Amino acid sequence: MNSLLRTIGAAVLILAPIEFSSLAHAQVLYGTLVGTVADPSGKSVPGATVIATEVQTGTEHRQTTNGDGGYDLRDLLPGVYKVQVTASGFSQAEQTGLNIRANLIVRVDEKLSVAGTSQTVEVNASNTELQTDSGTIHGELTTRELSNIPIGGFNNYQSLLSLLPGATPSRYQNSVMDTPSRSLTTNINGSSRNNNETAVDGAAIQQVYLPHHTLYNPPTEDIQSVDIVTNSFTAEQGLAGGAVVSVLTKSGTNQFHGTLWEENTNSALAARNYFYNKTYFSGASSSAPKNILNQFGANIGGPILHNKLFFFSGFEGLSQRQLYPEIVSVPTDAERNGDFTGLAALYDPNTGNSDGTGRATIASKNIDGRNAIESGISPAAQRVLALIPHANLPGTSNNLSVAGTYSLDRFSFDEKINWQINPKSSMFAKLSYLRADVMSPSTLGIGGGTGLSPGGSNSGSGYSQTRIFIGGIGYTRTLSQNILFDANFGVGHNDLAWYEADFARNLGPGLGIPGTNSDGNGSYGTDPNQAGLPSFAVTGLETFGNPDAYTPELKNDFTYTYVGNLTWVVGSHTMRFGTQMLNNHLNQYQPQRGFGPRGGFTFTGGVTALKGGASPTSANAFAQFLLGLPDSLGKSYQFENPISETEWQYGVYAQDQWQASHRLTLTYGLRWELYPIMSGMDRYDFTTNRMVLGGTNGQPTGAGSNASKLQFAPRFGFAYRIDDKTVLRGGYGISIDPYPFTRAMRDPYPVTIAQTINANNSYVAAGNFVTGIPGYATVAPAIGGDGTVALPLTAYTKTLPAGNFRRGYVQSMNFTVERSLPAGFDLTASYVGTQTIRQTTYFEANAGQTPGLGAAGQPLYAAFGRNAETQVILPYNTAHYDGLQFSLKHPFKHGVLLTTSYTYSKSLDEASDDDSVPLFNAVAYQYRNRAVSDFDRKHVFDMGFTAELPFGKGHAFLRERGIASAIIGGWKVNAVISKYTGLPFTPVASATSLNAAFNTQVANQISPHVATLHGIGKFSTWFDTSAFAPVTTSSFGTANRNSLRGPGDADLDLGISRDFPLKERLHLELRGEAFNLTNTPNFAVPANNVSNSNFGQITSTFGSAADSRIIRFTGKLNF
């Protein structure tokens, strides 16, 4: 079947051997011009000639009107067009200034005059804003927005996606170490962020393993437009379920044009962050921490052959040096010495019963009665502590302020060629390349800790090198007046090497803990990837050692995409047929499951607590560390190096756009998609505790998991033009969940051997520092003759279910009214609904089913004695979104551009995004997962505008030349204003008393009403914490998932600029911008663990401790 599809696809594309990258999600690269031609009485004029000419390149497109007087010009490269209509017995009609944009239909209806008269109409931009012929929900960022509206951060166009109705505020994700493009993520209309698909010049650019990351983001100065479809896709747009984003870079024209620019952000002019003061940072000064960001570049475009061949070339460089402050928690000096006076009572794990009952306090065994460990502190623990800096602030939490400088150096190139081969054929070729080098220190210096760089808890440290290549070519051919063909083929390459600062240094054995850094067979030093400090995760404290199980990270991934489309115009029907194929090649070293290649240990406090007593705190956890008694430990080995996986995805569609009447347009179609199980997939057999190795010794390549071949996705949309100013439209469609297997099933056993030894209940240790991490007699699995291998009882794995994999789907619908208002404004009001059926979830199949039973309550422990994590990739989670969305726009006219959106919505799910693990995995308690989504924001308001001040030449005041006109004229004001409600969060507890593995324990809510106190800082709380209590019984707790909300946010970014004409075609622009002008803190959600001393406190802002007002200056030379 797959071979047949590839053969069909190759046949479709044989006319155009072309290149294009990443996920081929058939984003439309071209615009469409439709309309009808009528005589003065309104009757149709068949046989009229319609010529659309792109004015900057001279490219012409011709068509003769059909029997109903209609025309439909497709595959128009975006640009400004003039349209000429001629017919026998009538004067020529001409309209100019038509802005044709990608993936949009522009309607131009023409009423001809009798011969002897002439008519030329200059089209107002607002006349083409109405979406007259499509039922999709659509947004666009033009060059005007991108070059004028303030864009923060790294000047990434994705920041402006927040201006779209239905979009959550864009946010950073993951570490700058392995994603130096600094891709932003957003959830659209309640859909998973993994379902958003982005293409640059037709080349989709999702990372193979991180589909929520774009691989490459072109400089905004190189972008012509960004088209976004968020609901009710046409049948042509597939392999996507959230938003379809199509970025078009600039092209050359018959005139040379270009830009030279530099942007500088310097903390010398920035405000301090709310928390950057002596209370939180012992070394805080009166000025903001150092943060210098320079972004600079140049581009040029022009003709190679007049009207035939054009080029565009762009370069951008970026250099950042940032002193990154952070507040973390470390043990006090007293705690380091075993003295826990005034803290939680410690219990002796050597007393009482194995279930944690009947224990004596450590104080009762000390002659002086102190709550202190007076003997038995592990020498290994003392060696680890010798590497950890001491607290420099008071208290037992948030008591260490640190800072370190991270660096980012990045360079990118964009090259593009457009060739009008002849009147019937055109093509373009595009190459992009990015090089980035990053270095980052860590919070605890030689003692490890998290990275001091952007990325939050996943920031990472060390050094990384990234090299990205994107290549693409597109081709169009007019086969006849009514038949058009277009095609793309492409490739994307991601080459990454990320190493920690302790790479290739076997530090674990020096601590006196066997098994760390080993190859699993008892030898050391043979593999530098397994060297470095192991991790020691103590609840409530900064992780000691190297916490980044995901390093070293080595990637050499490729993606190939194939797209072909055929358009056939028959009367009032425009039919379109096409196919897409995606081929992901994943090649990686990253044994991140479990504890990673260096090994690790966790300490949650139950070992020094009493069952039925007070909930353990960070003091119990640190005491457990001092005794060298982890409640879980392990180490990971990558048996298959590199991990090598290949995945295909296919889509075929047919659609028809029917001009049912002069006022009504119907668009309907059907997609069929196939997502085959990857060749060589491994699957866990729940009846035998063995892994079935796909394609091995007679096993099927899918290891007994099969892909459904009945994945049909109907699409329907309508647009009814009530009058010239009002359109009623709507749509409904189904999209198949495109979540890739290359992410979901990258590292099951034995691809990665993630050994994790868990205690049989929450109150006993899983091992100790003296014996360390046990190795294997041999790491290599013993594969049986039947193509299966025994799964070690302590090894993590993931699996697809046996049989047919019922991939989920997304239903999207909208009902919209759009109206052109006076003064060029355009108002849109929509109801938008999204229902995700069987969203992919990482379900913990070996979760404890009964509170208090420990391992005895785990299904696989009862069957085989297995208590390790066992995840099933399951189409399980149902998500629902309802939203009222409003948009007010004013295209650039009379010096003013405005785009405003407001969304009132609610999003519900059981686990947010495709790759989430539910809080409650015990089957009887799964109903408790249903709640508002992690990303839900009830109210979201965004406005962006640019306005030329009404002074100087061409404006209302001071039009005449003079000193006043020269000084006051030429100024512009630009701004982005945002306001939105806070994110939901869940009050959780320690989970020790729950004693049911792979489930989350929530706090006990003891008051029906939880007051919001709005307290900020370490001396007050955001909400009334007395409404909650720790859980001391074997239960899940009574609080609900996402039942509380953190602070909302308001932001004002303001810019002011001045244009200086140097020559007729040479202009200098100087700009100053203030991001977060009012220095309003964007506070993070409060600490949410009721068992910790900082419960309810907010001590950080979203982004980083450097999140504050920032000033940026820009100089730009345009010609």
Secondary structure as UniProt FT lines:
FT   HELIX           2..13
FT   TURN            14..15
FT   STRAND          31..38
FT   TURN            40..41
FT   TURN            46..47
FT   STRAND          49..54
FT   TURN            55..57
FT   STRAND          60..64
FT   TURN            67..68
FT   STRAND          70..76
FT   STRAND          79..86
FT   TURN            88..89
FT   STRAND          93..100
FT   TURN            102..103
FT   STRAND          105..107
FT   STRAND          110..111
FT   TURN            115..116
FT   STRAND          119..122
FT   HELIX           125..128
FT   STRAND          137..142
FT   HELIX           143..148
FT   TURN            153..155
FT   HELIX           157..163
FT   TURN            165..166
FT   STRAND          171..172
FT   TURN            176..178
FT   TURN            180..181
FT   STRAND          184..185
FT   TURN            189..190
FT   HELIX           193..195
FT   STRAND          197..200
FT   TURN            201..202
FT   STRAND          203..204
FT   TURN            211..212
FT   HELIX           220..222
FT   STRAND          223..231
FT   TURN            235..236
FT   STRAND          244..249
FT   STRAND          257..266
FT   HELIX           267..269
FT   TURN            274..275
FT   TURN            278..280
FT   TURN            282..283
FT   STRAND          291..305
FT   TURN            306..308
FT   STRAND          309..328
FT   HELIX           333..336
FT   TURN            337..338
FT   TURN            341..342
FT   TURN            349..350
FT   TURN            354..355
FT   HELIX           362..365
FT   TURN            367..368
FT   HELIX           379..385
FT   TURN            386..387
FT   STRAND          400..422
FT   TURN            423..424
FT   STRAND          425..440
FT   TURN            443..444
FT   HELIX           445..447
FT   HELIX           456..458
FT   STRAND          462..480
FT   TURN            481..482
FT   STRAND          483..499
FT   TURN            501..504
FT   HELIX           509..511
FT   TURN            514..517
FT   HELIX           528..530
FT   STRAND          535..538
FT   TURN            539..540
FT   STRAND          544..545
FT   TURN            549..550
FT   STRAND          553..570
FT   TURN            571..572
FT   STRAND          573..589
FT   TURN            594..595
FT   TURN            597..598
FT   STRAND          600..603
FT   HELIX           606..608
FT   TURN            611..612
FT   HELIX           618..626
FT   TURN            627..628
FT   STRAND          632..638
FT   STRAND          643..659
FT   STRAND          664..674
FT   TURN            679..680
FT   STRAND          682..685
FT   TURN            686..689
FT   STRAND          690..693
FT   TURN            694..695
FT   TURN            697..698
FT   TURN            701..704
FT   STRAND          705..707
FT   STRAND          712..723
FT   TURN            724..725
FT   STRAND          726..736
FT   HELIX           741..744
FT   TURN            749..751
FT   STRAND          752..758
FT   TURN            762..763
FT   TURN            769..771
FT   TURN            785..786
FT   STRAND          788..790
FT   TURN            793..794
FT   STRAND          795..799
FT   STRAND          803..805
FT   STRAND          809..820
FT   HELIX           822..824
FT   STRAND          826..844
FT   TURN            845..846
FT   TURN            851..852
FT   HELIX           854..857
FT   HELIX           859..864
FT   STRAND          870..893
FT   TURN            894..895
FT   STRAND          896..909
FT   TURN            914..915
FT   HELIX           923..929
FT   STRAND          931..932
FT   TURN            934..935
FT   STRAND          939..948
FT   TURN            953..954
FT   HELIX           963..968
FT   TURN            969..970
FT   STRAND          971..980
FT   STRAND          984..985
FT   TURN            992..994
FT   TURN            997..998
FT   STRAND          1004..1005
FT   TURN            1018..1019
FT   HELIX           1025..1027
FT   STRAND          1028..1029
FT   TURN            1041..1042
FT   STRAND          1044..1045
FT   STRAND          1049..1063
FT   TURN            1064..1065
FT   STRAND          1066..1075
FT   TURN            1076..1078
FT   TURN            1090..1091
FT   TURN            1093..1096
FT   TURN            1105..1106
FT   STRAND          1110..1118
//
